[in-house]
């Protein structure tokens, strides 16, 4: 099973990721993606309550 992820905020592969090469392809068995920010948090904090 394959997944293609497109995060909406910057970040990178975290230290707990497990990667290896298989037949010239990069295979990720465990992904630990560390986000550099969080979009909803900014908009939630800037929007006044109704």
C-alpha positions as CSV (number, residue, x, y, z in Angstrom):
1,X,0.0,0.0,0.0
2,X,1.4,3.4,-0.9
3,X,0.5,6.9,0.4
4,X,1.5,10.2,-1.0
5,X,1.6,13.0,1.6
6,X,1.6,16.7,0.9
7,X,1.8,18.6,4.2
8,X,0.6,22.2,4.1
9,X,3.3,23.4,6.5
10,X,7.0,23.1,6.4
11,X,8.7,20.3,8.3
12,X,11.0,17.4,7.7
13,X,11.7,13.7,8.4
14,X,12.0,13.2,12.2
15,X,14.6,11.0,14.0
16,X,12.2,8.1,14.5
17,X,11.7,7.5,10.8
18,X,12.8,4.2,9.3
19,X,14.0,4.4,5.7
20,X,15.9,2.0,3.4
21,X,16.7,1.5,-0.3
22,X,15.1,-1.3,-2.2
23,X,15.8,-1.8,-5.9
24,X,17.0,1.8,-6.2
25,X,13.8,3.2,-4.5
26,X,13.5,4.8,-1.1
27,X,11.2,2.7,1.1
28,X,9.7,4.3,4.2
29,X,8.5,1.7,6.8
30,X,7.9,4.3,9.5
31,X,7.5,8.0,9.0
32,X,8.0,10.5,11.8
33,X,7.3,13.9,10.2
34,X,8.0,16.9,12.4
35,X,6.0,20.0,11.5
36,X,7.6,23.4,11.8
37,X,4.2,25.1,12.3
38,X,0.5,24.5,12.5
39,X,-1.9,26.4,10.3
40,X,-5.2,26.1,12.2
41,X,-3.6,27.3,15.4
42,X,-2.7,30.7,13.9
43,X,-6.2,31.3,12.4
44,X,-7.9,30.0,15.6
45,X,-6.0,32.4,17.8
46,X,-6.5,35.4,15.5
47,X,-10.2,34.9,15.0
48,X,-12.3,36.6,17.6
49,X,-15.1,34.5,19.1
50,X,-18.7,35.0,17.8
